[in-house]
Amino acid sequence: MQWQCLTFEQLTTHQLYELLKLRVDVFVVEQDCPYPELDNKDQLPHTRHLLGYQQGKLAAYLRLLAPGSTYPNASIGRVLTAEFARGNGAGHALLKEGLAHAERLWPDHSLDIGAQSHLQPYYGRYGFEPISEEYLEDGIPHIDMRLRKGKVLG
C-alpha cells in the first residue's frame, strides 16, 4: 500500500473526488445511512487525509482531526476500506498508519474515536478503551473510545 497524508489544500481535485465518493459509497450507500457526509471538518487547517493506494486505486482512507475539532483530544474518523481491498489486511494497515501519523502530529494527546459499536473489539486490539455508553448516531449504534497517550497495541 502506498500512503499519502495530505491537508485539504494539498489534495488534488481528483483525490478529493475519489475520497468523497468512497466515503459516500461506504457510509451512505453501503450502510444505507443518509446523513450529512460533508461536515465542514475536511478543510480545517490541521485536518489530515490519509489515503492508501493499491495499484493506483484508492483502497483505504481515514481522516485525522486535531485536538478540539471533534473531541478535546485528537481524533480519527471516516475509517474505511474500499470493497475490493477488504479481507487482505488493508484495514489493519490503515489503522496502524493512521495511529503513527496521529502520534507524529499530536504526540502529547490521547486519541478519541466515535466507533460503530460492532467494531469495539477491532479498535480494542489497538488499545482503544470505551469511554461512553452506547448511543445511536444516524441510526447506527456507536460508542466513544479513547487510546490513551503512549498505549498503542496491535
C-alpha positions as CSV (number, residue, x, y, z in Angstrom):
1,M,0.0,0.0,0.0
2,Q,1.3,3.5,-0.9
3,W,0.3,6.2,1.6
4,Q,-0.3,9.9,1.3
5,C,-1.2,12.1,4.3
6,L,-2.4,15.5,3.0
7,T,-4.1,18.7,4.1
8,F,-7.2,19.7,2.3
9,E,-5.2,22.2,0.2
10,Q,-2.7,19.6,-0.8
11,L,-5.4,17.3,-2.2
12,T,-5.9,17.3,-6.0
13,T,-9.4,17.7,-7.3
14,H,-9.2,14.1,-8.4
15,Q,-8.1,12.9,-4.9
16,L,-10.9,14.9,-3.3
17,Y,-13.5,13.5,-5.6
18,E,-12.2,9.9,-5.0
19,L,-12.2,10.1,-1.3
20,L,-15.6,11.8,-1.1
21,K,-17.1,9.2,-3.5
22,L,-15.6,6.4,-1.4
23,R,-16.9,7.8,1.8
24,V,-20.4,8.2,0.3
25,D,-20.2,4.7,-1.3
26,V,-19.4,3.1,2.1
27,F,-21.1,5.3,4.7
28,V,-24.2,6.4,2.9
29,V,-25.0,3.8,0.2
30,E,-23.5,0.6,1.5
31,Q,-24.6,1.2,5.1
32,D,-27.9,2.6,3.9
33,C,-27.5,5.6,6.1
34,P,-28.4,9.0,4.7
35,Y,-26.6,11.6,6.8
36,P,-24.6,14.9,6.1
37,E,-21.3,13.4,5.0
38,L,-19.8,16.8,4.4
39,D,-19.4,18.3,7.9
40,N,-17.1,21.2,7.4
41,K,-14.1,19.4,9.1
42,D,-12.4,18.2,6.0
43,Q,-10.9,21.7,5.2
44,L,-9.9,22.7,8.8
45,P,-6.2,23.8,8.8
46,H,-4.9,20.9,10.9
47,T,-7.1,18.1,9.4
48,R,-5.1,15.5,7.5
49,H,-6.5,13.0,5.0
50,L,-4.7,9.6,4.9
51,L,-5.1,7.9,1.6
52,G,-3.9,4.4,0.9
53,Y,-3.5,3.3,-2.7
54,Q,-3.2,-0.2,-4.2
55,Q,-2.3,-0.4,-7.8
56,G,-3.2,3.2,-8.3
57,K,-6.7,2.9,-6.8
58,L,-7.8,4.4,-3.6
59,A,-8.2,1.4,-1.3
60,A,-8.2,2.9,2.2
61,Y,-8.9,6.2,3.9
62,L,-9.2,7.9,7.2
63,R,-9.3,11.4,8.5
64,L,-7.2,12.8,11.3
65,L,-8.6,15.7,13.3
66,A,-6.7,18.0,15.6
67,P,-7.5,18.3,19.3
68,G,-10.6,20.4,19.7
69,S,-12.0,19.7,16.2
70,T,-14.5,17.0,17.4
71,Y,-13.2,16.0,20.8
72,P,-10.9,17.7,23.3
73,N,-8.2,15.2,22.2
74,A,-7.1,14.4,18.7
75,S,-9.3,12.0,16.8
76,I,-9.6,9.8,13.7
77,G,-12.7,9.1,11.8
78,R,-14.2,8.2,8.4
79,V,-12.1,5.0,8.7
80,L,-12.8,2.8,5.7
81,T,-11.5,0.4,3.1
82,A,-12.9,0.0,-0.4
83,E,-14.8,-3.2,-1.1
84,F,-12.1,-4.5,-3.4
85,A,-9.4,-4.1,-0.7
86,R,-11.3,-5.9,2.2
87,G,-10.1,-9.2,3.6
88,N,-6.4,-8.7,2.9
89,G,-5.3,-6.7,6.0
90,A,-5.8,-3.3,4.4
91,G,-7.9,-2.1,7.3
92,H,-5.2,-3.0,9.8
93,A,-2.5,-1.4,7.7
94,L,-4.7,1.7,7.5
95,L,-5.2,2.0,11.3
96,K,-1.5,1.4,12.0
97,E,-0.5,4.1,9.5
98,G,-3.2,6.5,10.9
99,L,-2.0,5.9,14.5
100,A,1.6,6.6,13.5
101,H,0.6,9.9,11.8
102,A,-1.6,10.9,14.8
103,E,1.4,10.3,17.1
104,R,3.7,12.4,14.9
105,L,1.1,15.2,14.6
106,W,-0.1,15.4,18.2
107,P,2.4,13.4,20.4
108,D,1.0,14.9,23.7
109,H,-2.6,13.9,23.1
110,S,-4.7,10.8,23.5
111,L,-6.8,9.8,20.5
112,D,-10.6,9.6,20.6
113,I,-13.0,7.9,18.2
114,G,-16.7,7.5,17.8
115,A,-16.7,3.9,16.7
116,Q,-19.6,1.8,15.4
117,S,-20.3,-0.5,18.4
118,H,-19.7,-3.7,16.5
119,L,-16.1,-2.6,15.8
120,Q,-15.2,-2.2,19.5
121,P,-13.1,-5.4,19.5
122,Y,-11.3,-4.3,16.4
123,Y,-10.3,-1.0,17.9
124,G,-9.6,-2.7,21.3
125,R,-6.8,-4.6,19.6
126,Y,-5.0,-1.3,19.2
127,G,-5.5,-0.2,22.8
128,F,-8.7,1.8,22.4
129,E,-11.0,1.6,25.5
130,P,-14.7,2.6,25.8
131,I,-15.3,6.0,27.4
132,S,-19.1,6.3,26.9
133,E,-22.3,4.3,26.9
134,E,-23.6,3.1,23.6
135,Y,-25.5,5.7,21.6
136,L,-27.3,6.0,18.3
137,E,-25.7,8.1,15.6
138,D,-27.6,8.3,12.4
139,G,-29.5,5.2,13.4
140,I,-26.3,3.1,13.9
141,P,-25.1,2.1,17.5
142,H,-21.8,3.8,18.3
143,I,-19.5,4.1,21.3
144,D,-16.8,6.6,22.1
145,M,-13.4,5.1,22.6
146,R,-10.0,6.5,23.7
147,L,-6.5,5.5,23.0
148,R,-4.5,6.9,25.9
149,K,-1.2,8.6,25.0
150,G,1.5,6.1,24.8
151,K,-0.7,2.9,24.7
152,V,-0.7,1.7,21.1
153,L,-1.1,-2.0,20.8
154,G,-1.9,-4.1,17.7
